[in-house]
Amino acid sequence: MIDISTKDVSVRTAKAKGTIALGENAFEIIKQGTCKKGDVFTTAKIAAIQAVKSTPNLIPMCHPIPIEGIEVDFEQDESEKTVTIAVSVKSTGKTGVEMEASCGAAAGCLTIYDMLKYADKAMIIKDVKLMEKAGGKSGDYKRPD
């Protein structure tokens, strides 16, 4: 684990996204809100928040940091039969929150898979990626696409 004791405290934010390709049957279940395991989006949102807060337990070299804000949003694409989850994280500290945002996006997608696997086991989780980050010595980043 690297030493961050000499780094400056600053407000740090990051946003990551992940997409799950559902297929026709699973997408229809989400669209109709008829998942027999419960509310898919509420459960995936809770999972994303828990994953953000648990990142240092999941990724061995991540520092435990104070999380000051988490936003979770979902976007459905009917033509592609996908759901994209966006997780934004904010902290004031000495290290960034890119891994926290990424863990949240991945866990949200995994939760959607878990809740709908009874309908379709061929779902694909893809494109978990950092979209933007701000703060810290390395400065800001925004994915060009």
NORTA-V144628 format. One record per backbone hydrogen bond with DSSP energy under -1.0 kcal/mol. CO is the residue of the C=O (numbers start at 1). NH is the residue of the N-H. If there is no record, write none. Layout:
co=CO nh=NH
co=CO nh=NH
//
This chain:
co=4 nh=7
co=10 nh=93
co=12 nh=91
co=13 nh=134
co=14 nh=89
co=15 nh=131
co=15 nh=132
co=16 nh=87
co=17 nh=129
co=18 nh=85
co=19 nh=126
co=20 nh=83
co=21 nh=124
co=23 nh=27
co=24 nh=28
co=25 nh=29
co=26 nh=30
co=27 nh=31
co=28 nh=32
co=29 nh=33
co=29 nh=34
co=35 nh=38
co=39 nh=43
co=40 nh=44
co=41 nh=45
co=42 nh=46
co=43 nh=47
co=44 nh=48
co=45 nh=49
co=46 nh=50
co=47 nh=51
co=48 nh=52
co=49 nh=53
co=50 nh=54
co=52 nh=55
co=54 nh=57
co=55 nh=58
co=55 nh=59
co=59 nh=62
co=69 nh=90
co=71 nh=88
co=73 nh=86
co=75 nh=84
co=77 nh=81
co=77 nh=82
co=81 nh=22
co=82 nh=77
co=83 nh=20
co=84 nh=75
co=85 nh=18
co=86 nh=73
co=87 nh=16
co=88 nh=71
co=89 nh=14
co=90 nh=68
co=90 nh=69
co=91 nh=12
co=93 nh=10
co=97 nh=101
co=98 nh=102
co=99 nh=103
co=100 nh=104
co=101 nh=105
co=102 nh=106
co=103 nh=107
co=104 nh=108
co=105 nh=109
co=106 nh=110
co=107 nh=111
co=108 nh=112
co=109 nh=113
co=110 nh=114
co=111 nh=115
co=112 nh=116
co=113 nh=117
co=116 nh=119
co=116 nh=120
co=124 nh=21
co=126 nh=19
co=129 nh=17
co=131 nh=143
co=132 nh=15
co=133 nh=141
co=134 nh=13
co=136 nh=139
co=141 nh=133
//
